[in-house]
Structure formats: structure tokens, C-alpha cells
Amino acid sequence: MILVLMGVSGVGKTTIGVELARRLGWRFIDADDYHPPGNVAKMAAGTPLTDADRWPWLDTLNKELKSAAEAVVACSALKEVYRQRLLDGIRDYKLVFLTGSFHLIRSRLSERRHRYMPASLLESQFATLEPPERATEIDVAASVDACVEAILKKLTLP
């Protein structure tokens, strides 16, 4: 089972994902760790990634997920085509769409320092976002523990 936590930067994918993986006893995979140096440099400079930038990254992640038995994955997966590429050939997965208002996410980003993703790219993330049709939606205005509990309850995970 692969559980993908998706959404814009600052929505809490990593924070919620780490706690969820800990509770489940599963592996945690942060998609940010798989970006090639060119992508990291672009984002650090405040330049949004193009689809062409994302394909190799998503292909690498897809290979990693195919080798994982049980994992919680934090990945923006903003477009349907990205989700399809990420999950190509993976049959047992669930998608969790972490959502929050632009104002809430912007305020969270202003309080944190990501290793390469500047808050200035938030607008481009919201502009790129294609909400998934089939996903469990979790409002991240709640606490991390409440979000994890909601995910476990809605997905009936162990």
C-alpha cells in the first residue's frame, strides 16, 4: 500500500506524513529528496518548475514507490498528469488531498524556512493545482494529530 499525501507547498505533507508513517509503522518518503539539483536550483531561485522539469523527478519517484511495500509519500502531485506518472503501474495506493486556504498556507510558509522552496512560489502552486477527483480530502486547519486521526479514520488503515 502506497499512501500519497498531496497538495501545495506548506500544506503540511511532510509534517503530517512523518507522523502518519510513524503511527502506521511504514516507511516515509519525501518527494523533495528526489529532485535533481537543477530543479532545486530553479526553485531556490524562485522559478517555478515546468512539466519537462518534473518528468525525470516523477519517474525516479515512481521507481522508488514500486520497490516500497508500505509507504507514506509526501509529494505535491499538483496535476492529474503528475499523479498518473507518479503512480503508473502501482495498483495498491490511496490519495490524500491536504487542503487549506491560501491565507492559511501563506501564513505557515512565512513562518518556516524550507531548504529550497521559497514562499514566493505559493501562488504558482495554487495556479497549477488540479484538485483530484478521487481522493480523501483533509483540511489542514486542524492540528497535525487531528489530521492524522482523520486520515486513519477515513481510510480505515491499520
Secondary structure, DSSP 8 states (H G I E B T S, - for coil): -EEEEE-STTSSHHHHHHHHHHHHT-EEEEGGGG--HHHHHHHHTT----HHHHHHHHHHHHHHHHT-SSEEEE----SHHHHHHHHTT--SEEEEEEE--HHHHHHHHHT---SS--GGGHHHHHHH----SSSEEEETTS-HHHHHHHHHHHHT--
